[in-house]
Amino acid sequence: MRSMTQTTRASLPVVGAVSAALSTFALGLRRNLANWPILMGRALFYLVAMAVLSALWDKVASQHTVGALAVPAGDLSIYIGTTEWITLSVASIHLRLEDDIRLGMLEPHLLRPKPYLLQKIAESLGDSLARLLGIGLAALLALALSGRAAPSPGAFAAVAILGPLGATIGVLLYTIVGLCAFWVRRVMPAYLIMQKSMFLLGGLFAPITLYPVWLYLAGVVTPFAAHIFYAGHQMIAPSLVGFVEAFAAQLFWIAVLTVVIALIWRAGLHKILREGLS
C-alpha cells in the first residue's frame, strides 16, 4: 500500500506538467486564432508565394522540361503548396528562447513549478496548429480556384496527419536553434544554417527524389525529410505503405529530437549554474 502511495505521489508532478502543457497549447491555439488579421496576413503571403512558384513550374512545363523530371507541373505545384504550408506554419520558438536566455529572463521561470521549456514548446505547438488551420484553408481555396486536379481524399487524409507531425518536427528543430543561445547569445547564424538545411534536404521547392542519390540519402537520414518532404510526397504519390513509413519516420525523429533537446537543455542549465551568462 505504501509503495502504491509513493508511486501515485511521484506521478502527480508528471500529470501536473502534462496538464499545464495542454493548457498552454490550447492558449497558444486560441491566441493565434483570435489574432485573425495576422493569420490572414500569413495566408495572403502564402497565396502570393504560391502564385509565383506555380507560375514558375507552369513556365517550365511550357518549355517541355518537366518531362525529364517525370513529374507533372501541376503535381509539383501541389507538392510545393504542401511543403510551404508546413514551413510557414512553424512558430518562431527560437526567438522566444533567445530573448529569455540572452536577457536573463530565464532564471525567474526556473523557480516556478511548471517546466519552462515544456511550456514554451507547447505554446509554440499551439501557435503552429493555428497557422496550419489558417494557411490550410487558404491553400484549399487556392486549389479550388486554380482549376487544377485535386489529389485523392486519401492523400488529404494522410497530409492531415503528416502535416502537423512535420510542423512538430520543425518546432523541435527551432527549439534546438533557440537553445544555442546558452553559448552563442545570438542564434541567427544557427537559424540560417537550420533553415537552409530544411529548404535543401527537406525538399521545399522540389521532391528530394529528384536529387542525386547521395543528396537524396542525405535528406532521408536527417529529420529534414520528415519535416516537410514526406507530407508533400503523399500529395503527389499517395500510398498506404508510404504513409506508414512516413508516419514511423516522423515519430522516430520526434523522439530523437526530444532526447537531444533534453540533453542540450541540461547542458545549458549546467553552464548557467556554473558560469552564468557570458
HELIX and SHEET records of a PDB file:
HELIX    1   1 ARG A    2  ALA A   34  1                                  33    
HELIX    2   2 TRP A   36  SER A   62  1                                  27    
HELIX    3   3 VAL A   66  LEU A   69  5                                   4    
HELIX    4   4 ALA A   73  SER A   89  1                                  17    
HELIX    5   5 ILE A   93  ARG A  102  1                                  10    
HELIX    6   6 LEU A  106  LEU A  110  1                                   5    
HELIX    7   7 TYR A  116  SER A  146  1                                  31    
HELIX    8   8 PRO A  153  LEU A  179  1                                  27    
HELIX    9   9 ALA A  181  VAL A  184  1                                   4    
HELIX   10  10 MET A  188  LEU A  201  1                                  14    
HELIX   11  11 ILE A  208  LEU A  210  5                                   3    
HELIX   12  12 VAL A  213  VAL A  220  1                                   8    
HELIX   13  13 PRO A  223  PHE A  224  1                                   2    
HELIX   14  14 ALA A  225  PHE A  229  3                                   5    
HELIX   15  15 TYR A  230  ILE A  236  1                                   7    
HELIX   16  16 LEU A  240  GLU A  275  1                                  36    
END                                                                             
